[in-house]
């Protein structure tokens, strides 16, 4: 019986091994990667941008987002702001127009998603000829404050030949509650350390839905055709499978308002993310394994990234296996010296990997150290996510209702 238990535990460790190595490698790479310098003041901007804001019933906060986009430190002659008022039943279109945005309204009872809205706008731009006059589209969520230097940084990257860029996406209302503080920490990992580390290791980053930049030359090669629950990451894998590369730009950021009190809105958002990631694994894993457009190193990193559990469950499983490793190694007799040594080695690797990844945002993303205390709520959040996952698969684009004061935070 002891032999069977040790064998099962060893298999568990081997299954976790590539993901622990990925956490350790990305954490170390992110911490030791030099950040891209900001654009020099004497650099004259050249790229022509259109900032695109997909919005579904965002009357309460759309004006602030439009104003933030119009306040960027970039020549007005080289940038515009358009709001896609998609299937709106409120005054989103009128409020956005009043704030100075161009508004495109769309109504489709069948195709209801952010992905369809973006596709619709691109088709209109192509049909009108405006697409050819642009260098890039920048996608921003309707509850967002953007860094004033965002377009200057994107302009610099475009002139370096980059066609796909993702900036750092963080939380606009981090101090609202323990939940938003924990999400700020989680975003610093998933939206910061992971893409920064992957780029440093020679692999592509992925889009995060907010603060994305697509060059028009890139869109001509790989048109937007992403309509799933997590259309941003879906499009990322389409680009990556084509052998192209998404650059992470940590020097600038966008900040989105998050739900601070849980409830149905937060539950729906969480289910959309979790079910969407499962869909991606089913859709892209087999083509990724067969792909001949990626080198072996990037393919290994990509497979690990695609199949990795969400961070909460992954860290929970890692800690559980660590505890079992320590217990089993202490109970093993001298005749099990090899097994005990292996278990202790796995324990050390797990401790170093999880610890390095958990602490990496404080160096790599300059996250204030006070957020370390927020990890005390981690078990509560993981339990909530587990309960939410039983709520069923989302089927439509439903606006995430935010707390009454969250929309005004920037």
Number of C-alpha atoms within 10 A of each C-alpha: 6 9 10 9 10 20 13 12 17 18 11 14 21 13 11 18 16 17 21 25 17 21 24 23 19 24 29 20 21 27 22 13 15 11 14 13 10 14 19 10 8 6 10 13 18 15 18 19 26 18 23 27 29 23 25 26 21 25 19 17 21 28 22 20 24 30 17 16 26 20 14 17 13 19 14 13 8 15 19 18 21 21 26 26 26 26 19 17 12 14 14 25 26 14 19 28 17 13 16 15 25 16 20 17 15 16 12 11 7 7 14 19 22 27 22 21 25 20 16 16 19 20 14 13 15 12 11 10 11 11 19 13 12 18 20 26 22 21 20 26 23 27 28 29 25 27 21 18 18 23 27 24 23 29 24 19 18 20 12 9 9 19 22 28 23 27 26 26 26 26 24 23 23 24 13 17 13 20 21 22 24 22 21 24 25 20 18 23 23 18 24 24 30 27 28 30 27 25 22 21 18 12 24 26 27 27 26 19 18 25 27 26 28 22 22 21 16 17 16 10 10 14 16 22 14 20 19 22 26 21 21 20 20 25 22 22 24 17 22 21 19 15 14 20 20 24 23 27 24 22 17 22 20 22 24 25 25 27 24 21 15 15 11 12 16 19 18 20 19 17 21 22 14 18 17 19 22 13 14 19 17 12 13 16 16 11 11 20 13 10 14 13 14 19 11 10 11 17 19 16 18 23 17 16 18 17 15 18 16 13 13 17 15 16 17 14 15 23 16 11 21 21 12 16 24 16 13 19 19 12 11 15 11 9 8 14 12 11 19 21 12 16 25 19 13 22 22 14 17 25 15 16 22 20 14 18 22 20 16 25 25 19 15 24 20 10 16 11 12 9 16 15 11 17 16 12 13 15 12 11 17 16 12 14 18 13 11 19 16 9 11 11 14 16 11 14 17 16 13 18 17 19 16 9 11 20 24 17 19 19
